[in-house]
Amino acid sequence: MPTITSPFTPVMTSCLSTKLSHPTPEATTTRLVAARARARAPKLVVRAFAKGLAAATAALTVSAAVAGNAMAIQITLGSDDGGLVFAPQNFEVAAGEKIIFFNNAGYPHNVVFDEDEVPAGVDATKISMPEEELLNAKGDTYEVTLTEKGTYSFYCAPHQGAGMVGKVTVK
């Protein structure tokens, strides 16, 4: 299922999932210390993620990464020099491989699959972002996994007229 994330998602998730109960003073202290440790840890992860992300983005526009046993490919939305492009514009993935669209510059972008240019039987609305929804912040991502073999055309709704279009072939 497609997901939209922000670099701050781990912090928000950790803070929302922290629960404290107060059965005894000793348990309260132990749980409070543990909760503080959990609440602080994601901040370090986010900082490390941001530093690593900046270096990786500068060096690469496409990367293959292992996520569990599945492979993933990262596509940047916009070039490092501010160009309105998907990088790369045309690429191949294996059926079931995750595609991560990454906003590297912080300009508003989205990913919409063209309903007339997807394999027969594929509902483009189920794999697309809503056209009015945007990835606004640097580091925002949209993830999708395509399972049907064939060629899929996609575009950024705000920048389609400027040529921000792409094509993925699922093998």
C-alpha distance (Angstrom), angle and dihedral (degrees) to the residues before:
residue distance angle dihedral
M1 . . .
P2 3.81 . .
T3 3.79 115.6 .
I4 3.77 135.1 -167.5
T5 3.77 116.9 -148.8
S6 3.76 140.3 176.9
P7 3.80 128.2 -153.8
F8 3.81 86.5 -110.6
T9 3.84 95.0 57.9
P10 3.87 94.1 96.6
V11 3.81 91.5 53.3
M12 3.79 93.4 47.8
T13 3.82 92.7 45.5
S14 3.81 92.4 49.3
C15 3.79 93.2 48.0
L16 3.78 92.4 47.9
S17 3.80 93.8 48.5
T18 3.84 96.4 49.7
K19 3.82 110.0 107.9
L20 3.78 125.5 -177.7
S21 3.79 125.9 -163.1
H22 3.78 126.5 -175.5
P23 3.82 111.5 -148.4
T24 3.86 95.6 139.3
P25 3.82 135.0 1.2
E26 3.83 90.8 -113.2
A27 3.80 92.8 51.0
T28 3.80 90.2 45.6
T29 3.80 92.1 55.1
T30 3.80 92.7 45.7
R31 3.79 93.5 48.1
L32 3.80 92.9 43.6
V33 3.81 91.5 53.2
A34 3.82 90.4 46.8
A35 3.81 91.4 47.2
R36 3.80 91.4 50.4
A37 3.80 90.4 50.2
R38 3.81 90.8 51.0
A39 3.80 92.3 46.2
R40 3.82 92.7 50.8
A41 3.80 97.8 45.0
P42 3.82 97.9 69.6
K43 3.82 91.3 53.2
L44 3.79 88.4 60.9
V45 3.78 90.3 46.8
V46 3.81 91.2 50.5
R47 3.82 92.2 49.5
A48 3.79 91.9 47.2
F49 3.80 89.7 45.0
A50 3.81 92.1 51.8
K51 3.82 93.0 48.9
G52 3.80 92.7 46.3
L53 3.77 91.8 43.8
A54 3.79 93.2 54.4
A55 3.79 91.2 52.0
A56 3.79 93.8 45.0
T57 3.80 93.2 47.2
A58 3.78 92.2 51.4
A59 3.79 91.6 50.3
L60 3.79 101.5 39.4
T61 3.77 139.8 26.4
V62 3.77 94.2 -172.6
S63 3.76 126.4 36.7
A64 3.75 135.0 171.6
A65 3.78 113.7 -143.4
V66 3.75 132.9 -179.5
A67 3.80 112.7 -120.7
G68 3.78 106.4 -178.9
N69 3.79 104.0 -52.0
A70 3.82 94.3 -31.6
M71 3.78 126.6 89.2
A72 3.78 123.3 -130.3
I73 3.78 133.3 -163.5
Q74 3.80 123.6 -153.6
I75 3.80 121.2 -142.9
T76 3.79 118.8 -169.8
L77 3.79 121.3 -136.5
G78 3.79 103.0 -139.9
S79 3.78 129.8 5.7
D80 3.80 125.0 -95.1
D81 3.82 89.5 -106.0
G82 3.84 92.7 54.3
G83 3.81 98.2 -96.0
L84 3.80 117.6 154.5
V85 3.80 98.6 -121.0
F86 3.77 143.4 114.6
A87 3.80 108.0 -118.8
P88 2.92 109.7 -119.1
Q89 3.77 98.2 21.8
N90 3.83 95.5 -163.5
F91 3.79 123.8 29.9
E92 3.82 144.7 149.3
V93 3.79 130.9 -124.6
A94 3.78 135.1 178.7
A95 3.80 117.1 -108.5
G96 3.81 106.9 -86.4
E97 3.81 94.6 21.2
K98 3.81 113.9 135.2
I99 3.81 118.7 -118.3
I100 3.80 115.7 -154.9
F101 3.80 115.7 -162.7
F102 3.82 106.8 -158.1
N103 3.82 125.7 -163.5
N104 3.79 101.5 -141.0
A105 3.80 100.3 174.6
G106 3.80 107.6 34.8
Y107 3.80 97.2 -115.1
P108 3.83 115.9 135.9
H109 3.82 110.4 -91.8
N110 3.78 138.8 154.0
V111 3.80 138.3 -176.1
V112 3.80 119.0 -122.0
F113 3.81 122.6 173.8
D114 3.82 113.2 -141.1
E115 3.81 107.6 -115.2
D116 3.82 90.4 -147.3
E117 3.81 94.2 50.9
V118 3.80 106.3 51.2
P119 3.83 127.7 91.8
A120 3.81 116.6 -77.8
G121 3.79 112.2 -84.4
V122 3.82 95.2 23.8
D123 3.81 115.1 122.1
A124 3.81 104.1 -140.6
T125 3.81 92.0 -161.0
K126 3.82 91.1 62.5
I127 3.81 93.3 56.4
S128 3.83 97.6 37.0
M129 3.76 132.4 81.2
P130 3.80 112.5 -116.5
E131 3.84 106.0 -91.7
E132 3.81 91.7 -122.9
E133 3.83 92.8 51.7
L134 3.81 116.4 87.7
L135 3.78 139.8 -169.5
N136 3.81 96.4 -131.0
A137 3.79 105.8 166.4
K138 3.77 129.5 69.2
G139 3.80 106.2 -101.5
D140 3.82 96.5 27.8
T141 3.80 112.4 136.4
Y142 3.78 140.4 -163.7
E143 3.80 118.1 -158.4
V144 3.78 128.1 -162.2
T145 3.80 134.7 168.4
L146 3.80 118.2 -152.1
T147 3.80 117.0 -156.6
E148 3.81 103.9 173.0
K149 3.81 115.7 84.5
G150 3.79 116.8 -122.5
T151 3.79 142.2 69.6
Y152 3.80 122.5 -51.3
S153 3.82 124.1 -168.4
F154 3.79 118.7 -155.1
Y155 3.80 138.7 175.5
C156 3.79 145.0 -174.7
A157 3.82 105.0 -108.8
P158 3.84 96.2 -146.0
H159 3.83 92.8 47.0
Q160 3.81 105.2 30.4
G161 3.82 90.4 108.2
A162 3.81 89.1 55.5
G163 3.81 89.7 55.6
M164 3.80 100.8 -97.2
V165 3.80 95.5 150.5
G166 3.78 134.5 126.8
K167 3.76 145.5 -177.2
V168 3.80 131.8 -143.0
T169 3.78 125.4 -167.7
V170 3.80 115.6 -153.6
K171 3.82 112.1 -152.3
